[in-house]
Amino acid sequence: MAPDQDAENAAKMRVVAVVIIVTMFVWLGVQWLGGKLGLSFAFAFAFDLAALGAFFWALVMTYQIWRGRQDK
């Protein structure tokens, strides 16, 4: 694998890691804040769906990086 491809994969992996970490902390914070403020379940459900979307995106990106490394 070329050095520039390694650097590109490393950058993609860092973005995926940041998305996972930020999503987890935001989701936990919204769940905690929603419980403290008594927000509706629809509000919490919307953030649950957004978190699931972010985690799914991270999973797809991880799979693409893995497949790209396997093909080389």
PQR file with spaces between the fields and no chain letter, atoms N, CA, C, O and H, PARSE charges and radii, in Angstrom:
ATOM       1  N    MET     1       0.853   -1.178    0.000 -0.4000 1.5000
ATOM       2  CA   MET     1       0.000    0.000    0.000 -0.0000 2.0000
ATOM       3  C    MET     1       0.894    1.235    0.000  0.5500 1.7000
ATOM       4  O    MET     1       1.888    1.291    0.725 -0.5500 1.4000
ATOM       5  N    ALA     2       0.547    2.193   -0.792 -0.4000 1.5000
ATOM       6  CA   ALA     2       1.347    3.412   -0.937 -0.0000 2.0000
ATOM       7  C    ALA     2       1.267    4.254    0.334  0.5500 1.7000
ATOM       8  O    ALA     2       0.256    4.231    1.037 -0.5500 1.4000
ATOM       9  H    ALA     2      -0.260    2.148   -1.381  0.4000 1.0000
ATOM      10  N    PRO     3       2.330    4.993    0.626 -0.5600 1.5000
ATOM      11  CA   PRO     3       2.326    5.840    1.827  0.2800 2.0000
ATOM      12  C    PRO     3       1.197    6.863    1.831  0.5500 1.7000
ATOM      13  O    PRO     3       0.634    7.159    2.886 -0.5500 1.4000
ATOM      14  N    ASP     4       0.856    7.409    0.656 -0.4000 1.5000
ATOM      15  CA   ASP     4      -0.231    8.388    0.619 -0.0000 2.0000
ATOM      16  C    ASP     4      -1.573    7.724    0.903  0.5500 1.7000
ATOM      17  O    ASP     4      -2.459    8.347    1.488 -0.5500 1.4000
ATOM      18  H    ASP     4       1.313    7.169   -0.200  0.4000 1.0000
ATOM      19  N    GLN     5      -1.732    6.468    0.497 -0.4000 1.5000
ATOM      20  CA   GLN     5      -2.961    5.729    0.784 -0.0000 2.0000
ATOM      21  C    GLN     5      -3.052    5.423    2.281  0.5500 1.7000
ATOM      22  O    GLN     5      -4.135    5.482    2.864 -0.5500 1.4000
ATOM      23  H    GLN     5      -1.012    5.961    0.022  0.4000 1.0000
ATOM      24  N    ASP     6      -1.913    5.097    2.902 -0.4000 1.5000
ATOM      25  CA   ASP     6      -1.891    4.866    4.348 -0.0000 2.0000
ATOM      26  C    ASP     6      -2.299    6.131    5.100  0.5500 1.7000
ATOM      27  O    ASP     6      -3.073    6.070    6.056 -0.5500 1.4000
ATOM      28  H    ASP     6      -1.033    5.050    2.428  0.4000 1.0000
ATOM      29  N    ALA     7      -1.781    7.268    4.667 -0.4000 1.5000
ATOM      30  CA   ALA     7      -2.118    8.537    5.317 -0.0000 2.0000
ATOM      31  C    ALA     7      -3.602    8.859    5.132  0.5500 1.7000
ATOM      32  O    ALA     7      -4.253    9.360    6.049 -0.5500 1.4000
ATOM      33  H    ALA     7      -1.153    7.318    3.890  0.4000 1.0000
ATOM      34  N    GLU     8      -4.127    8.571    3.951 -0.4000 1.5000
ATOM      35  CA   GLU     8      -5.549    8.813    3.697 -0.0000 2.0000
ATOM      36  C    GLU     8      -6.417    7.908    4.570  0.5500 1.7000
ATOM      37  O    GLU     8      -7.419    8.359    5.125 -0.5500 1.4000
ATOM      38  H    GLU     8      -3.598    8.164    3.206  0.4000 1.0000
ATOM      39  N    ASN     9      -6.043    6.645    4.693 -0.4000 1.5000
ATOM      40  CA   ASN     9      -6.794    5.724    5.551 -0.0000 2.0000
ATOM      41  C    ASN     9      -6.712    6.136    7.013  0.5500 1.7000
ATOM      42  O    ASN     9      -7.698    6.042    7.744 -0.5500 1.4000
ATOM      43  H    ASN     9      -5.229    6.278    4.242  0.4000 1.0000
ATOM      44  N    ALA    10      -5.543    6.592    7.441 -0.4000 1.5000
ATOM      45  CA   ALA    10      -5.382    7.042    8.823 -0.0000 2.0000
ATOM      46  C    ALA    10      -6.278    8.250    9.105  0.5500 1.7000
ATOM      47  O    ALA    10      -6.886    8.341   10.171 -0.5500 1.4000
ATOM      48  H    ALA    10      -4.742    6.669    6.847  0.4000 1.0000
ATOM      49  N    ALA    11      -6.355    9.162    8.159 -0.4000 1.5000
ATOM      50  CA   ALA    11      -7.229   10.331    8.332 -0.0000 2.0000
ATOM      51  C    ALA    11      -8.690    9.916    8.405  0.5500 1.7000
ATOM      52  O    ALA    11      -9.444   10.440    9.225 -0.5500 1.4000
ATOM      53  H    ALA    11      -5.861    9.088    7.292  0.4000 1.0000
ATOM      54  N    LYS    12      -9.094    8.980    7.557 -0.4000 1.5000
ATOM      55  CA   LYS    12     -10.475    8.489    7.592 -0.0000 2.0000
ATOM      56  C    LYS    12     -10.774    7.804    8.921  0.5500 1.7000
ATOM      57  O    LYS    12     -11.854    7.982    9.484 -0.5500 1.4000
ATOM      58  H    LYS    12      -8.482    8.554    6.892  0.4000 1.0000
ATOM      59  N    MET    13      -9.825    7.025    9.421 -0.4000 1.5000
ATOM      60  CA   MET    13     -10.032    6.337   10.692 -0.0000 2.0000
ATOM      61  C    MET    13     -10.142    7.326   11.844  0.5500 1.7000
ATOM      62  O    MET    13     -10.922    7.114   12.773 -0.5500 1.4000
ATOM      63  H    MET    13      -8.947    6.881    8.964  0.4000 1.0000
ATOM      64  N    ARG    14      -9.365    8.404   11.790 -0.4000 1.5000
ATOM      65  CA   ARG    14      -9.468    9.432   12.832 -0.0000 2.0000
ATOM      66  C    ARG    14     -10.841   10.096   12.799  0.5500 1.7000
ATOM      67  O    ARG    14     -11.434   10.341   13.849 -0.5500 1.4000
ATOM      68  H    ARG    14      -8.731    8.576   11.036  0.4000 1.0000
ATOM      69  N    VAL    15     -11.347   10.387   11.608 -0.4000 1.5000
ATOM      70  CA   VAL    15     -12.681   10.992   11.490 -0.0000 2.0000
ATOM      71  C    VAL    15     -13.739   10.049   12.054  0.5500 1.7000
ATOM      72  O    VAL    15     -14.641   10.482   12.771 -0.5500 1.4000
ATOM      73  H    VAL    15     -10.865   10.188   10.755  0.4000 1.0000
ATOM      74  N    VAL    16     -13.631    8.762   11.733 -0.4000 1.5000
ATOM      75  CA   VAL    16     -14.591    7.782   12.249 -0.0000 2.0000
ATOM      76  C    VAL    16     -14.522    7.742   13.770  0.5500 1.7000
ATOM      77  O    VAL    16     -15.560    7.711   14.431 -0.5500 1.4000
ATOM      78  H    VAL    16     -12.899    8.410   11.150  0.4000 1.0000
ATOM      79  N    ALA    17     -13.328    7.742   14.333 -0.4000 1.5000
ATOM      80  CA   ALA    17     -13.178    7.707   15.791 -0.0000 2.0000
ATOM      81  C    ALA    17     -13.790    8.936   16.441  0.5500 1.7000
ATOM      82  O    ALA    17     -14.466    8.826   17.464 -0.5500 1.4000
ATOM      83  H    ALA    17     -12.484    7.767   13.796  0.4000 1.0000
ATOM      84  N    VAL    18     -13.561   10.098   15.859 -0.4000 1.5000
ATOM      85  CA   VAL    18     -14.122   11.336   16.417 -0.0000 2.0000
ATOM      86  C    VAL    18     -15.644   11.308   16.344  0.5500 1.7000
ATOM      87  O    VAL    18     -16.315   11.714   17.293 -0.5500 1.4000
ATOM      88  H    VAL    18     -13.012   10.187   15.028  0.4000 1.0000
ATOM      89  N    VAL    19     -16.191   10.837   15.239 -0.4000 1.5000
ATOM      90  CA   VAL    19     -17.648   10.755   15.102 -0.0000 2.0000
ATOM      91  C    VAL    19     -18.235    9.829   16.162  0.5500 1.7000
ATOM      92  O    VAL    19     -19.256   10.155   16.767 -0.5500 1.4000
ATOM      93  H    VAL    19     -15.646   10.507   14.469  0.4000 1.0000
ATOM      94  N    ILE    20     -17.609    8.687   16.393 -0.4000 1.5000
ATOM      95  CA   ILE    20     -18.116    7.747   17.399 -0.0000 2.0000
ATOM      96  C    ILE    20     -18.073    8.369   18.791  0.5500 1.7000
ATOM      97  O    ILE    20     -19.046    8.292   19.540 -0.5500 1.4000
ATOM      98  H    ILE    20     -16.780    8.422   15.901  0.4000 1.0000
ATOM      99  N    ILE    21     -16.947    8.983   19.133 -0.4000 1.5000
ATOM     100  CA   ILE    21     -16.803    9.565   20.475 -0.0000 2.0000
ATOM     101  C    ILE    21     -17.771   10.723   20.686  0.5500 1.7000
ATOM     102  O    ILE    21     -18.453   10.784   21.710 -0.5500 1.4000
ATOM     103  H    ILE    21     -16.156    9.045   18.524  0.4000 1.0000
ATOM     104  N    VAL    22     -17.835   11.634   19.729 -0.4000 1.5000
ATOM     105  CA   VAL    22     -18.729   12.795   19.875 -0.0000 2.0000
ATOM     106  C    VAL    22     -20.190   12.345   19.915  0.5500 1.7000
ATOM     107  O    VAL    22     -20.978   12.856   20.711 -0.5500 1.4000
ATOM     108  H    VAL    22     -17.282   11.583   18.898  0.4000 1.0000
ATOM     109  N    THR    23     -20.544   11.398   19.065 -0.4000 1.5000
ATOM     110  CA   THR    23     -21.924   10.902   19.058 -0.0000 2.0000
ATOM     111  C    THR    23     -22.288   10.305   20.404  0.5500 1.7000
ATOM     112  O    THR    23     -23.371   10.565   20.928 -0.5500 1.4000
ATOM     113  H    THR    23     -19.903   10.983   18.419  0.4000 1.0000
ATOM     114  N    MET    24     -21.394    9.509   20.969 -0.4000 1.5000
ATOM     115  CA   MET    24     -21.684    8.864   22.247 -0.0000 2.0000
ATOM     116  C    MET    24     -21.876    9.895   23.357  0.5500 1.7000
ATOM     117  O    MET    24     -22.825    9.808   24.136 -0.5500 1.4000
ATOM     118  H    MET    24     -20.514    9.298   20.544  0.4000 1.0000
ATOM     119  N    PHE    25     -20.971   10.871   23.423 -0.4000 1.5000
ATOM     120  CA   PHE    25     -21.091   11.875   24.484 -0.0000 2.0000
ATOM     121  C    PHE    25     -22.327   12.761   24.303  0.5500 1.7000
ATOM     122  O    PHE    25     -22.999   13.090   25.280 -0.5500 1.4000
ATOM     123  H    PHE    25     -20.200   10.942   22.790  0.4000 1.0000
ATOM     124  N    VAL    26     -22.625   13.142   23.076 -0.4000 1.5000
ATOM     125  CA   VAL    26     -23.812   13.967   22.834 -0.0000 2.0000
ATOM     126  C    VAL    26     -25.070   13.175   23.152  0.5500 1.7000
ATOM     127  O    VAL    26     -25.998   13.699   23.768 -0.5500 1.4000
ATOM     128  H    VAL    26     -22.079   12.875   22.282  0.4000 1.0000
ATOM     129  N    TRP    27     -25.103   11.918   22.737 -0.4000 1.5000
ATOM     130  CA   TRP    27     -26.279   11.082   23.004 -0.0000 2.0000
ATOM     131  C    TRP    27     -26.478   10.895   24.506  0.5500 1.7000
ATOM     132  O    TRP    27     -27.597   11.027   25.002 -0.5500 1.4000
ATOM     133  H    TRP    27     -24.349   11.492   22.237  0.4000 1.0000
ATOM     134  N    LEU    28     -25.406   10.590   25.233 -0.4000 1.5000
ATOM     135  CA   LEU    28     -25.527   10.440   26.689 -0.0000 2.0000
ATOM     136  C    LEU    28     -25.961   11.748   27.352  0.5500 1.7000
ATOM     137  O    LEU    28     -26.788   11.749   28.264 -0.5500 1.4000
ATOM     138  H    LEU    28     -24.497   10.483   24.831  0.4000 1.0000
ATOM     139  N    GLY    29     -25.392   12.859   26.881 -0.4000 1.5000
ATOM     140  CA   GLY    29     -25.769   14.152   27.447 -0.0000 2.0000
ATOM     141  C    GLY    29     -27.230   14.499   27.199  0.5500 1.7000
ATOM     142  O    GLY    29     -27.909   15.012   28.089 -0.5500 1.4000
ATOM     143  H    GLY    29     -24.721   12.858   26.140  0.4000 1.0000
ATOM     144  N    VAL    30     -27.711   14.223   26.007 -0.4000 1.5000
ATOM     145  CA   VAL    30     -29.108   14.512   25.692 -0.0000 2.0000
ATOM     146  C    VAL    30     -30.037   13.613   26.516  0.5500 1.7000
ATOM     147  O    VAL    30     -31.080   14.066   26.989 -0.5500 1.4000
ATOM     148  H    VAL    30     -27.159   13.806   25.284  0.4000 1.0000
ATOM     149  N    GLN    31     -29.670   12.368   26.683 -0.4000 1.5000
ATOM     150  CA   GLN    31     -30.493   11.460   27.486 -0.0000 2.0000
ATOM     151  C    GLN    31     -30.550   11.929   28.936  0.5500 1.7000
ATOM     152  O    GLN    31     -31.613   11.918   29.556 -0.5500 1.4000
ATOM     153  H    GLN    31     -28.823   12.000   26.299  0.4000 1.0000
ATOM     154  N    TRP    32     -29.414   12.335   29.467 -0.4000 1.5000
ATOM     155  CA   TRP    32     -29.376   12.804   30.844 -0.0000 2.0000
ATOM     156  C    TRP    32     -30.149   14.117   30.994  0.5500 1.7000
ATOM     157  O    TRP    32     -30.943   14.280   31.920 -0.5500 1.4000
ATOM     158  H    TRP    32     -28.550   12.343   28.962  0.4000 1.0000
ATOM     159  N    LEU    33     -29.905   15.045   30.073 -0.4000 1.5000
ATOM     160  CA   LEU    33     -30.573   16.342   30.130 -0.0000 2.0000
ATOM     161  C    LEU    33     -32.078   16.191   29.911  0.5500 1.7000
ATOM     162  O    LEU    33     -32.872   16.873   30.559 -0.5500 1.4000
ATOM     163  H    LEU    33     -29.260   14.913   29.320  0.4000 1.0000
ATOM     164  N    GLY    34     -32.465   15.312   29.014 -0.4000 1.5000
ATOM     165  CA   GLY    34     -33.887   15.082   28.776 -0.0000 2.0000
ATOM     166  C    GLY    34     -34.593   14.555   30.008  0.5500 1.7000
ATOM     167  O    GLY    34     -35.731   14.931   30.286 -0.5500 1.4000
ATOM     168  H    GLY    34     -31.820   14.758   28.487  0.4000 1.0000
ATOM     169  N    GLY    35     -33.916   13.677   30.752 -0.4000 1.5000
ATOM     170  CA   GLY    35     -34.494   13.169   31.986 -0.0000 2.0000
ATOM     171  C    GLY    35     -34.604   14.237   33.054  0.5500 1.7000
ATOM     172  O    GLY    35     -35.586   14.277   33.795 -0.5500 1.4000
ATOM     173  H    GLY    35     -32.992   13.371   30.525  0.4000 1.0000
ATOM     174  N    LYS    36     -33.613   15.097   33.141 -0.4000 1.5000
ATOM     175  CA   LYS    36     -33.622   16.168   34.154 -0.0000 2.0000
ATOM     176  C    LYS    36     -34.665   17.240   33.837  0.5500 1.7000
ATOM     177  O    LYS    36     -35.300   17.780   34.743 -0.5500 1.4000
ATOM     178  H    LYS    36     -32.815   15.065   32.539  0.4000 1.0000
ATOM     179  N    LEU    37     -34.839   17.545   32.550 -0.4000 1.5000
ATOM     180  CA   LEU    37     -35.770   18.603   32.157 -0.0000 2.0000
ATOM     181  C    LEU    37     -37.171   18.081   31.874  0.5500 1.7000
ATOM     182  O    LEU    37     -38.101   18.865   31.683 -0.5500 1.4000
ATOM     183  H    LEU    37     -34.323   17.107   31.814  0.4000 1.0000
ATOM     184  N    GLY    38     -37.324   16.770   31.845 -0.4000 1.5000
ATOM     185  CA   GLY    38     -38.631   16.192   31.567 -0.0000 2.0000
ATOM     186  C    GLY    38     -39.080   16.381   30.129  0.5500 1.7000
ATOM     187  O    GLY    38     -40.264   16.598   29.867 -0.5500 1.4000
ATOM     188  H    GLY    38     -36.569   16.134   32.000  0.4000 1.0000
ATOM     189  N    LEU    39     -38.137   16.300   29.193 -0.4000 1.5000
ATOM     190  CA   LEU    39     -38.481   16.466   27.786 -0.0000 2.0000
ATOM     191  C    LEU    39     -39.266   15.256   27.289  0.5500 1.7000
ATOM     192  O    LEU    39     -39.214   14.181   27.887 -0.5500 1.4000
ATOM     193  H    LEU    39     -37.175   16.124   29.406  0.4000 1.0000
ATOM     194  N    SER    40     -39.980   15.440   26.210 -0.4000 1.5000
ATOM     195  CA   SER    40     -40.840   14.376   25.696 -0.0000 2.0000
ATOM     196  C    SER    40     -40.022   13.217   25.122  0.5500 1.7000
ATOM     197  O    SER    40     -38.846   13.358   24.787 -0.5500 1.4000
ATOM     198  H    SER    40     -40.022   16.313   25.725  0.4000 1.0000
ATOM     199  N    PHE    41     -40.690   12.073   25.024 -0.4000 1.5000
ATOM     200  CA   PHE    41     -40.031   10.898   24.470 -0.0000 2.0000
ATOM     201  C    PHE    41     -39.731   11.078   22.986  0.5500 1.7000
ATOM     202  O    PHE    41     -38.779   10.489   22.475 -0.5500 1.4000
ATOM     203  H    PHE    41     -41.646   11.959   25.295  0.4000 1.0000
ATOM     204  N    ALA    42     -40.517   11.870   22.300 -0.4000 1.5000
ATOM     205  CA   ALA    42     -40.273   12.123   20.877 -0.0000 2.0000
ATOM     206  C    ALA    42     -38.926   12.830   20.691  0.5500 1.7000
ATOM     207  O    ALA    42     -38.199   12.543   19.740 -0.5500 1.4000
ATOM     208  H    ALA    42     -41.291   12.348   22.715  0.4000 1.0000
ATOM     209  N    PHE    43     -38.602   13.736   21.583 -0.4000 1.5000
ATOM     210  CA   PHE    43     -37.319   14.432   21.532 -0.0000 2.0000
ATOM     211  C    PHE    43     -36.170   13.450   21.725  0.5500 1.7000
ATOM     212  O    PHE    43     -35.190   13.473   20.980 -0.5500 1.4000
ATOM     213  H    PHE    43     -39.193   13.969   22.355  0.4000 1.0000
ATOM     214  N    ALA    44     -36.298   12.591   22.727 -0.4000 1.5000
ATOM     215  CA   ALA    44     -35.264   11.585   22.985 -0.0000 2.0000
ATOM     216  C    ALA    44     -35.168   10.604   21.819  0.5500 1.7000
ATOM     217  O    ALA    44     -34.070   10.201   21.436 -0.5500 1.4000
ATOM     218  H    ALA    44     -37.094   12.573   23.332  0.4000 1.0000
ATOM     219  N    PHE    45     -36.301   10.224   21.261 -0.4000 1.5000
ATOM     220  CA   PHE    45     -36.308    9.279   20.147 -0.0000 2.0000
ATOM     221  C    PHE    45     -35.629    9.874   18.918  0.5500 1.7000
ATOM     222  O    PHE    45     -34.937    9.167   18.185 -0.5500 1.4000
ATOM     223  H    PHE    45     -37.193   10.552   21.573  0.4000 1.0000
ATOM     224  N    ALA    46     -35.822   11.158   18.695 -0.4000 1.5000
ATOM     225  CA   ALA    46     -35.170   11.815   17.559 -0.0000 2.0000
ATOM     226  C    ALA    46     -33.650   11.761   17.712  0.5500 1.7000
ATOM     227  O    ALA    46     -32.940   11.502   16.741 -0.5500 1.4000
ATOM     228  H    ALA    46     -36.384   11.732   19.290  0.4000 1.0000
ATOM     229  N    PHE    47     -33.155   12.002   18.910 -0.4000 1.5000
ATOM     230  CA   PHE    47     -31.720   11.917   19.133 -0.0000 2.0000
ATOM     231  C    PHE    47     -31.222   10.479   19.073  0.5500 1.7000
ATOM     232  O    PHE    47     -30.092   10.232   18.653 -0.5500 1.4000
ATOM     233  H    PHE    47     -33.732   12.212   19.699  0.4000 1.0000
ATOM     234  N    ASP    48     -32.056    9.528   19.490 -0.4000 1.5000
ATOM     235  CA   ASP    48     -31.691    8.114   19.339 -0.0000 2.0000
ATOM     236  C    ASP    48     -31.503    7.767   17.869  0.5500 1.7000
ATOM     237  O    ASP    48     -30.541    7.091   17.506 -0.5500 1.4000
ATOM     238  H    ASP    48     -32.975    9.729   19.831  0.4000 1.0000
ATOM     239  N    LEU    49     -32.411    8.223   17.030 -0.4000 1.5000
ATOM     240  CA   LEU    49     -32.298    7.945   15.598 -0.0000 2.0000
ATOM     241  C    LEU    49     -31.075    8.631   14.985  0.5500 1.7000
ATOM     242  O    LEU    49     -30.394    8.057   14.135 -0.5500 1.4000
ATOM     243  H    LEU    49     -33.193    8.772   17.324  0.4000 1.0000
ATOM     244  N    ALA    50     -30.806    9.848   15.418 -0.4000 1.5000
ATOM     245  CA   ALA    50     -29.625   10.553   14.912 -0.0000 2.0000
ATOM     246  C    ALA    50     -28.345    9.828   15.324  0.5500 1.7000
ATOM     247  O    ALA    50     -27.414    9.711   14.527 -0.5500 1.4000
ATOM     248  H    ALA    50     -31.359   10.314   16.108  0.4000 1.0000
ATOM     249  N    ALA    51     -28.295    9.343   16.564 -0.4000 1.5000
ATOM     250  CA   ALA    51     -27.124    8.598   17.025 -0.0000 2.0000
ATOM     251  C    ALA    51     -26.976    7.293   16.256  0.5500 1.7000
ATOM     252  O    ALA    51     -25.865    6.916   15.883 -0.5500 1.4000
ATOM     253  H    ALA    51     -29.051    9.438   17.212  0.4000 1.0000
ATOM     254  N    LEU    52     -28.075    6.606   16.017 -0.4000 1.5000
ATOM     255  CA   LEU    52     -28.017    5.375   15.229 -0.0000 2.0000
ATOM     256  C    LEU    52     -27.499    5.650   13.815  0.5500 1.7000
ATOM     257  O    LEU    52     -26.715    4.872   13.271 -0.5500 1.4000
ATOM     258  H    LEU    52     -28.978    6.912   16.319  0.4000 1.0000
ATOM     259  N    GLY    53     -27.942    6.753   13.232 -0.4000 1.5000
ATOM     260  CA   GLY    53     -27.459    7.127   11.903 -0.0000 2.0000
ATOM     261  C    GLY    53     -25.962    7.390   11.902  0.5500 1.7000
ATOM     262  O    GLY    53     -25.258    6.967   10.986 -0.5500 1.4000
ATOM     263  H    GLY    53     -28.580    7.385   13.674  0.4000 1.0000
ATOM     264  N    ALA    54     -25.474    8.082   12.917 -0.4000 1.5000
ATOM     265  CA   ALA    54     -24.037    8.363   12.997 -0.0000 2.0000
ATOM     266  C    ALA    54     -23.243    7.078   13.210  0.5500 1.7000
ATOM     267  O    ALA    54     -22.188    6.896   12.602 -0.5500 1.4000
ATOM     268  H    ALA    54     -26.047    8.425   13.661  0.4000 1.0000
ATOM     269  N    PHE    55     -23.735    6.192   14.061 -0.4000 1.5000
ATOM     270  CA   PHE    55     -23.041    4.923   14.285 -0.0000 2.0000
ATOM     271  C    PHE    55     -23.062    4.052   13.036  0.5500 1.7000
ATOM     272  O    PHE    55     -22.082    3.367   12.741 -0.5500 1.4000
ATOM     273  H    PHE    55     -24.592    6.339   14.555  0.4000 1.0000
ATOM     274  N    PHE    56     -24.160    4.072   12.307 -0.4000 1.5000
ATOM     275  CA   PHE    56     -24.234    3.295   11.074 -0.0000 2.0000
ATOM     276  C    PHE    56     -23.243    3.846   10.049  0.5500 1.7000
ATOM     277  O    PHE    56     -22.559    3.079    9.371 -0.5500 1.4000
ATOM     278  H    PHE    56     -24.956    4.628   12.546  0.4000 1.0000
ATOM     279  N    TRP    57     -23.166    5.171    9.936 -0.4000 1.5000
ATOM     280  CA   TRP    57     -22.203    5.789    9.023 -0.0000 2.0000
ATOM     281  C    TRP    57     -20.777    5.361    9.402  0.5500 1.7000
ATOM     282  O    TRP    57     -19.977    5.024    8.530 -0.5500 1.4000
ATOM     283  H    TRP    57     -23.722    5.794   10.486  0.4000 1.0000
ATOM     284  N    ALA    58     -20.464    5.377   10.702 -0.4000 1.5000
ATOM     285  CA   ALA    58     -19.134    4.981   11.160 -0.0000 2.0000
ATOM     286  C    ALA    58     -18.861    3.514   10.823  0.5500 1.7000
ATOM     287  O    ALA    58     -17.746    3.157   10.441 -0.5500 1.4000
ATOM     288  H    ALA    58     -21.114    5.651   11.410  0.4000 1.0000
ATOM     289  N    LEU    59     -19.876    2.674   10.965 -0.4000 1.5000
ATOM     290  CA   LEU    59     -19.710    1.260   10.624 -0.0000 2.0000
ATOM     291  C    LEU    59     -19.447    1.073    9.134  0.5500 1.7000
ATOM     292  O    LEU    59     -18.576    0.293    8.749 -0.5500 1.4000
ATOM     293  H    LEU    59     -20.781    2.964   11.275  0.4000 1.0000
ATOM     294  N    VAL    60     -20.191    1.780    8.302 -0.4000 1.5000
ATOM     295  CA   VAL    60     -20.001    1.685    6.855 -0.0000 2.0000
ATOM     296  C    VAL    60     -18.616    2.191    6.465  0.5500 1.7000
ATOM     297  O    VAL    60     -17.942    1.569    5.644 -0.5500 1.4000
ATOM     298  H    VAL    60     -20.898    2.414    8.615  0.4000 1.0000
ATOM     299  N    MET    61     -18.188    3.296    7.032 -0.4000 1.5000
ATOM     300  CA   MET    61     -16.866    3.834    6.719 -0.0000 2.0000
ATOM     301  C    MET    61     -15.769    2.872    7.167  0.5500 1.7000
ATOM     302  O    MET    61     -14.791    2.672    6.447 -0.5500 1.4000
ATOM     303  H    MET    61     -18.736    3.802    7.699  0.4000 1.0000
ATOM     304  N    THR    62     -15.922    2.280    8.340 -0.4000 1.5000
ATOM     305  CA   THR    62     -14.940    1.314    8.822 -0.0000 2.0000
ATOM     306  C    THR    62     -14.865    0.117    7.892  0.5500 1.7000
ATOM     307  O    THR    62     -13.777   -0.372    7.590 -0.5500 1.4000
ATOM     308  H    THR    62     -16.716    2.442    8.925  0.4000 1.0000
ATOM     309  N    TYR    63     -16.012   -0.353    7.440 -0.4000 1.5000
ATOM     310  CA   TYR    63     -16.043   -1.474    6.508 -0.0000 2.0000
ATOM     311  C    TYR    63     -15.359   -1.105    5.190  0.5500 1.7000
ATOM     312  O    TYR    63     -14.609   -1.908    4.635 -0.5500 1.4000
ATOM     313  H    TYR    63     -16.896    0.045    7.685  0.4000 1.0000
ATOM     314  N    GLN    64     -15.611    0.096    4.692 -0.4000 1.5000
ATOM     315  CA   GLN    64     -14.984    0.535    3.447 -0.0000 2.0000
ATOM     316  C    GLN    64     -13.470    0.633    3.595  0.5500 1.7000
ATOM     317  O    GLN    64     -12.739    0.242    2.685 -0.5500 1.4000
ATOM     318  H    GLN    64     -16.220    0.749    5.143  0.4000 1.0000
ATOM     319  N    ILE    65     -12.993    1.138    4.707 -0.4000 1.5000
ATOM     320  CA   ILE    65     -11.550    1.225    4.946 -0.0000 2.0000
ATOM     321  C    ILE    65     -10.963   -0.183    5.015  0.5500 1.7000
ATOM     322  O    ILE    65      -9.915   -0.450    4.426 -0.5500 1.4000
ATOM     323  H    ILE    65     -13.586    1.455    5.447  0.4000 1.0000
ATOM     324  N    TRP    66     -11.620   -1.063    5.716 -0.4000 1.5000
ATOM     325  CA   TRP    66     -11.145   -2.440    5.847 -0.0000 2.0000
ATOM     326  C    TRP    66     -11.088   -3.132    4.492  0.5500 1.7000
ATOM     327  O    TRP    66     -10.101   -3.791    4.167 -0.5500 1.4000
ATOM     328  H    TRP    66     -12.471   -0.847    6.194  0.4000 1.0000
ATOM     329  N    ARG    67     -12.162   -2.980    3.694 -0.4000 1.5000
ATOM     330  CA   ARG    67     -12.182   -3.609    2.373 -0.0000 2.0000
ATOM     331  C    ARG    67     -11.110   -3.017    1.459  0.5500 1.7000
ATOM     332  O    ARG    67     -10.493   -3.736    0.672 -0.5500 1.4000
ATOM     333  H    ARG    67     -12.964   -2.445    3.958  0.4000 1.0000
ATOM     334  N    GLY    68     -10.895   -1.729    1.564 -0.4000 1.5000
ATOM     335  CA   GLY    68      -9.853   -1.094    0.769 -0.0000 2.0000
ATOM     336  C    GLY    68      -8.474   -1.627    1.105  0.5500 1.7000
ATOM     337  O    GLY    68      -7.634   -1.801    0.222 -0.5500 1.4000
ATOM     338  H    GLY    68     -11.396   -1.145    2.203  0.4000 1.0000
ATOM     339  N    ARG    69      -8.245   -1.882    2.375 -0.4000 1.5000
ATOM     340  CA   ARG    69      -6.950   -2.443    2.787 -0.0000 2.0000
ATOM     341  C    ARG    69      -6.817   -3.900    2.360  0.5500 1.7000
ATOM     342  O    ARG    69      -5.714   -4.359    2.062 -0.5500 1.4000
ATOM     343  H    ARG    69      -8.928   -1.740    3.092  0.4000 1.0000
ATOM     344  N    GLN    70      -7.927   -4.628    2.328 -0.4000 1.5000
ATOM     345  CA   GLN    70      -7.887   -6.039    1.924 -0.0000 2.0000
ATOM     346  C    GLN    70      -7.640   -6.172    0.430  0.5500 1.7000
ATOM     347  O    GLN    70      -6.996   -7.126   -0.006 -0.5500 1.4000
ATOM     348  H    GLN    70      -8.823   -4.255    2.570  0.4000 1.0000
ATOM     349  N    ASP    71      -8.138   -5.242   -0.349 -0.4000 1.5000
ATOM     350  CA   ASP    71      -7.990   -5.295   -1.797 -0.0000 2.0000
ATOM     351  C    ASP    71      -6.576   -4.989   -2.266  0.5500 1.7000
ATOM     352  O    ASP    71      -6.182   -5.407   -3.355 -0.5500 1.4000
ATOM     353  H    ASP    71      -8.661   -4.467    0.006  0.4000 1.0000
ATOM     354  N    LYS    72      -5.821   -4.278   -1.473 -0.4000 1.5000
ATOM     355  CA   LYS    72      -4.462   -3.872   -1.878 -0.0000 2.0000
ATOM     356  C    LYS    72      -3.467   -4.987   -1.667  0.5500 1.7000
ATOM     357  O    LYS    72      -2.282   -4.818   -1.953 -0.5500 1.4000
ATOM     358  H    LYS    72      -6.141   -3.938   -0.589  0.4000 1.0000
